[in-house]
């Protein structure tokens, strides 16, 4: 199971062009500038972001 998770993380890194990608969770509040709302820390200008539309209406 850990092997599959590592493969998925590595493939995300490759398909994002080698840039770090963080995911918006919004678990703390709706503030985009709150690093706790991102599962990889607060993104900067060189960071890719992922917002999963299935979690929001």
Buried (B, 14 or more C-beta within 10 A) or exposed (E): EEEEEEEEEEEBBEEBEEEBBBBBBBEEEEEEEEEEBBEBEEBEEEBBBBEEEEEEE
